[in-house]
Every structure is written in C-alpha cells, then in structure tokens.
Amino acid sequence: MASIVYVCHVLRGASLKKLSNVIDRAHEKSGKSKTALFFDIVDCAVKYGAGYYDYLIFAFYDMTPTQRATYVTRMKNKKIVRALNNESYAHIFDNKNQFDKRFRKYLHRDFLDLGETTPESFRTFMKDKQVVFGKPNCAECGHGIEKLKTADFSDLDAMFAYVMNPAKNFGVLEEMIVQHEDMAKLYPLAVNTIRIVTVADGDKAYCAYASCKMGNEGKFVDNMENSGLACPIDQKTGCLIGPAHTSKLINFDEHPYTGVKLAGYHIPYVNEAIALCEKAALEVPQMRYIGWDVAICQDGPAIIEGNNYPGYDFFQLPEHTPDKIGLIPFFQRFIPGLK
C-alpha cells in the first residue's frame, strides 16, 4: 500500500488538466460518474501505488480489487527497481560509452568512444562506413541521436569536426545496423527493436516479457515518445499479439505506415534474443532488473542498450491481458511479499 505522503505528493504534482482528461476518458469508457472515478483514482493511488495515468491505461475502472493488486504500477515499479538494482552501478547503463564497452560482445557492431578518439582513430573507424549514428552518452527516448552520412560532408575532416562539436553532445558513434528483412517489412525507416525485460536471480536470469517496438510517421527511431508503436510478443511462438498501441493509447491492428497486419506476424530470432539478454543480465549482478532493446539482424540478435528503470506498461494493457492479471505474480518470485 502506498503511503499517504506519496499520494499527496502525486496529487500536488498532478496536472489538473491531465487528471481531468483521464477522468473524462474513464467516464466515456466506463459510464461511471466523474465524482466516483475521482475518488476511485485516489483510492487506487493509496492501495496500489497507481498514478492516474496507470488507472486509465490499465482500465482499473473495470477491475476488481483482486485484479488491480496484480498490476505493476508506478509506485510498485519503483519498489521493484529499488529492491533489485544497486544505484551505485546504474552509471554503466546510464552512459552510452560505458555500456558499449561493458557489453561489447553483445552489440555485434563497431563503435567509437568520442571521449577518447583522435582524428586518426576516427578515420580508421570510418573506413568502409557510409552511415553511422551519433549518440549522446546520456539520453532518453532517442533524443539527440543523429543519422550521419559521409556523403553529407565535404570530407572526413569536416565530419570529424561536426561530431566533435561540443554543441552536438555526441558521446559515441555506432556502426549502422542492418536489420532482418522481416523486421524492415514492419517499418523500413527505423531499426525496429524488441524490448526484453529480465530479472537475474543468482546464476540465472528470467524474461518477464518481450514486446516489439516499431517506428512510425517517417521517423528513424522506434521510441514510443516519437510516435512509435509497441506490440507484445508471444515468447513461445515468436509472433506478435495484436493490436499494437501508441503512447496515446491508440490501437492499430495494422501498422499505419506499412499496412502490415500485426497479430500473428512472426518475429525472427525471438528465442535467441531472449537467451542473449538472459546472458547479458548476469554481467552486472548488482543490477538485476533491466529492460533491453534488441535489434534483429539477418544472422541474429544484437543488443542496442539496457535500461535500468524499465517501463512497466508494455505487457499490461487491457488488449494484452484479457484475464486481467498483471506482472506482480512474476516479480513475487524474486521479491517475496511484494504487494
């Protein structure tokens, strides 16, 4: 149960406009009075640590108390992170250059730490490369990433000056990933990745869920905050479990850009991607709860990055939990007494 202090903190920080919008949408979906919904939202914050957005996206207005208790909410996700991850080691995942070095063998691509590079090492790295990605060491949701083409520069000296410009804030350059043709069919303008969440327990790691993230609207990243879509993956079959959803909770049975039917679409190398993440999850035993983004190449999976504060909504939306059972039972295996 969340503390009253926490609930008051959430309510003080809440946008009244956003809260009102959530109540309006919950009213439209449930037919319940707005007054009743407001008090139910407060009750769910107290009992289940659910923010008002949790209340809406998980459709708490249409659940019993027993069902609500099985969902990982905003507050519960914080508890899980604190219980399983040692913050002193978070920098390995928060800094792109540190992550790439620590997990080099899982990346299956070349990279260059710009904090240590010289004009000569840059030229060596760029040999035979026509496209690379410049990425900040610390960034979220794809912000600050640029796709850089040698053809757009007069020569490599000009390109070197560009990537080393402090205003660009690039920390690393990474070789371009060529994704599997079946991933490109979903959306060809971005590397579509699989979000795989793992929990390490001793000398073994376990997958909580896998979800496919897809780009959209002509953008070259697949992040939800950049109009991307997400669709759960059945770990046994490797197929998408439609529909996909956006961050605004708009559902699609077909990808809106390519028209590809999503439910039942087979994602290659899912088992191999999960196995790769479960192996990588043991590399930093102090960080047990990680959300990995994995690209699927022609010859297998390649880890893009690891997130030490994984999202909790991907696999808990109403369309994907018809039994109205969330992820708490999975995490109780590792955190006895978690409620």
Buried (B, 14 or more C-beta within 10 A) or exposed (E): EBEEEBBEEBBEEBEEEEBBBBBEBBBEEBEBEEEBBBEBBBBBBBBBBBBBBBBBBBBBBEBEEEBBBBBBBBBBBBBBBEEBBEEEBBEBBBBBBBBBBBBEEBBBBBBBBBEEBEEEEBBEBBEEBEEBBBBBBEBEEBEBBBEBEBEEBEEBEEBBEBBEEEEBBBBBBBBBBEBBEBBBBBBEBBBBBBBBBBBBBEEEBBBBBBBBBBBBEEBBBBBBEBBBBBBBBBBEEBBBBBBBBBBEBEBBEBBBBBEBEBEEBEBBBBEBBBBBBBEBBBBBEEBBBBBBBBBBBEEBBBBBBBBBBBBBBBBBBBBBBEEBBBBBEBBEEBBEEBE
